[in-house]
Amino acid sequence: YEGDPKAIAPRGKYKQLFGRNELKLTIITILRQAPADDETIAAQIIGAKGWDADDALRADVLKRVRDALQRAQKDGHVVQDFGPDGCLWTIAEHPQSLQ
C-alpha cells in the first residue's frame, strides 16, 4: 500500500443482536406457522424481541434476515415461493436436519 495509512477508514464495530443460530431458528419457527416474506419475518422478530425499532435497526435486522434466508436456502431448509402475493419463503419439503 503506497498511500497514507492514516487515510484508511476504520471498520465499524459489529453489533451482535442474536446469539449463535438464534436468527436461523427463529426464522424456521416463524415459517413453520405460515409462509412469509422477508419484511414480515423481520417485523415479527423485532416485535418478539420487544425492540423499539428505528429505521436503522429495521434495515439492519432486515439485512440479517435476508442473509440468513439465503444461507438457509443454500442449505436446503427453505425455498422461495413466487405466487400471486409476491415472493414468500416456505419450509422445504424435505429439509435437511437443523443443526
URWO-V279312 format. One record per run of one state. SS is the DSSP state (~ for helix, > for strand, _ for the rest). FROM is the first residue (numbers start at 1). TO is the last residue. If there is no record, write none. Layout:
ss->SS from->FROM to->TO
ss->SS from->FROM to->TO
This chain:
ss->_ from->1 to->4
ss->~ from->5 to->7
ss->_ from->8 to->21
ss->~ from->22 to->33
ss->_ from->34 to->35
ss->> from->36 to->36
ss->_ from->37 to->37
ss->~ from->38 to->49
ss->_ from->50 to->54
ss->~ from->55 to->75
ss->_ from->76 to->77
ss->> from->78 to->83
ss->_ from->84 to->85
ss->> from->86 to->91
ss->_ from->92 to->99
